[in-house]
């Protein structure tokens, strides 16, 4: 509830000029992936700890007990890293709701793992296009600093995505 009040307050400060939407991934999917990799790390940890067998990789590479144990510790480390990183992203999205914001001159997009937003000057946008890939719709944005995208599924609903696309189309200089 507090996030909605903050968003309303920001919009009221600059009436008609600031567009702001909460921008978050599917929290349930993120949680399930973190839990899956965490469970995998847990299982591989005990397998590596108690390993007494060798390993055969792709029917051609034979590893002894020590080599197989090293591979298992590597798999454990990768699984644990992915799980912890996903967990941190989940906590960030729960407590610090990233916002997709646009005013008359700048588009601000949440930037991956960081809490800061990436700022893209609207005058520097070279092109935009709505694309669909694997049943996922997103707005591709080409600009002077490279390429970014805004996923429809990370906005509150399809209407918000349509409003955002209309607003950015109106505000960027003629392409």
C-alpha positions in Angstrom: 0.0 0.0 0.0 2.9 2.3 0.8 4.4 1.9 -2.7 1.1 2.9 -4.3 1.0 6.1 -2.2 4.6 6.9 -3.1 3.8 6.5 -6.8 0.7 8.7 -6.5 2.7 11.3 -4.7 5.3 11.4 -7.4 2.7 11.7 -10.1 1.0 14.5 -8.3 4.2 16.4 -7.9 4.5 16.7 -11.7 1.0 16.5 -13.0 0.8 15.3 -16.6 4.6 15.0 -17.1 5.7 12.0 -15.1 4.5 8.5 -16.0 5.4 5.8 -13.4 4.7 2.1 -13.2 5.9 -0.6 -10.8 8.1 -2.9 -12.8 8.7 -6.3 -11.4 9.2 -9.8 -12.6 6.9 -12.7 -11.7 7.6 -13.1 -8.1 6.3 -16.7 -7.8 8.5 -17.9 -10.7 11.5 -16.2 -9.2 10.8 -17.9 -5.9 10.3 -21.3 -7.5 13.6 -21.0 -9.4 15.5 -19.9 -6.3 14.0 -22.8 -4.3 14.8 -25.3 -7.0 18.4 -24.2 -7.3 18.7 -24.1 -3.5 17.4 -27.7 -3.2 19.7 -28.8 -6.0 22.7 -27.2 -4.2 21.7 -28.9 -1.0 21.5 -32.3 -2.7 24.8 -31.9 -4.6 26.5 -30.7 -1.4 25.9 -34.0 0.3 26.8 -35.9 -2.8 30.1 -34.1 -3.1 30.8 -34.5 0.6 30.3 -38.3 0.5 31.5 -39.1 -3.0 33.3 -42.4 -3.4 32.7 -43.0 -7.1 34.2 -41.8 -10.3 32.3 -40.1 -13.1 31.8 -40.7 -16.8 31.0 -37.6 -18.8 29.5 -37.8 -22.3 30.6 -41.4 -22.6 34.2 -40.4 -23.4 35.7 -38.6 -20.3 36.4 -40.7 -17.3 37.1 -38.9 -14.0 38.4 -40.6 -10.9 37.0 -40.0 -7.4 38.9 -36.7 -6.9 38.0 -35.4 -10.3 34.3 -36.3 -9.8 34.3 -34.7 -6.4 35.7 -31.4 -7.9 33.0 -31.4 -10.6 30.3 -31.9 -7.9 31.8 -29.0 -5.8 31.7 -26.9 -8.9 28.1 -27.7 -9.6 27.3 -27.0 -5.9 29.0 -23.6 -6.1 27.1 -22.7 -9.3 23.7 -23.8 -7.9 24.3 -21.9 -4.7 25.4 -18.8 -6.5 22.3 -18.8 -8.7 20.0 -19.4 -5.7 21.5 -16.7 -3.6 21.5 -14.2 -6.5 17.9 -15.0 -7.2 17.0 -14.7 -3.6 18.6 -11.2 -3.4 16.7 -10.1 -6.5 13.5 -11.4 -5.0 14.0 -9.5 -1.8 14.9 -6.4 -3.7 11.7 -6.6 -5.8 9.6 -7.2 -2.7 11.0 -4.3 -0.5 12.3 -1.8 -3.1 9.7 -1.9 -5.8 11.5 -0.9 -9.0 9.7 1.8 -11.0 9.6 2.4 -14.8 9.4 6.2 -15.1 9.3 8.6 -17.9 9.1 12.4 -17.8 9.4 14.9 -20.7 13.1 14.3 -21.3 14.2 11.0 -19.7 13.1 7.4 -19.6 14.2 5.5 -16.4 14.4 1.7 -16.5 15.3 -0.6 -13.6 18.9 -1.8 -14.2 19.2 -5.5 -13.4 20.7 -6.2 -10.0 21.3 -2.6 -9.1 18.7 -0.5 -7.2 19.6 2.5 -9.5 17.7 3.1 -12.7 19.2 3.4 -16.1 18.5 6.8 -17.6 17.9 7.0 -21.4 17.4 10.5 -22.8 14.3 10.5 -25.0 16.2 12.6 -27.6 18.7 9.8 -27.9 16.2 7.1 -28.8 16.8 5.9 -32.4 13.8 3.6 -32.6 11.1 1.6 -30.8 9.2 -1.5 -31.9 6.8 -3.9 -30.2 8.0 -7.5 -30.6 6.7 -10.8 -29.5 8.9 -13.8 -28.9 7.8 -17.1 -27.3 4.4 -15.6 -26.4 6.2 -12.7 -24.5 5.5 -9.2 -25.7 8.0 -6.4 -25.1 8.9 -3.0 -26.3 12.4 -2.9 -27.9 14.2 0.5 -27.5 17.2 1.3 -29.5 19.2 4.3 -28.3 22.6 6.0 -28.4 23.8 3.8 -25.5 22.7 0.5 -27.0 19.5 -1.5 -26.7 17.0 -2.0 -23.9 13.5 -3.5 -23.6 10.4 -3.2 -21.5 8.5 -6.4 -20.9 4.7 -6.3 -20.9 4.6 -9.1 -18.2 6.5 -6.9 -15.7 4.1 -4.1 -15.8 0.8 -4.2 -13.8 -1.4 -5.2 -16.8 -1.7 -5.0 -20.5 -3.5 -1.6 -20.4 -0.5 -0.1 -18.5 1.8 -1.5 -21.3 -0.4 0.0 -24.0 -0.5 3.4 -22.2 3.3 3.3 -21.8 3.8 2.6 -25.5 1.5 5.4 -26.4 3.2 7.8 -24.1 6.7 7.0 -25.3 5.6 7.2 -28.9 4.2 10.7 -28.3 7.3 11.9 -26.4 10.2 10.8 -28.5 11.3 12.9 -31.4 10.2 11.9 -34.9 12.1 8.8 -36.0 
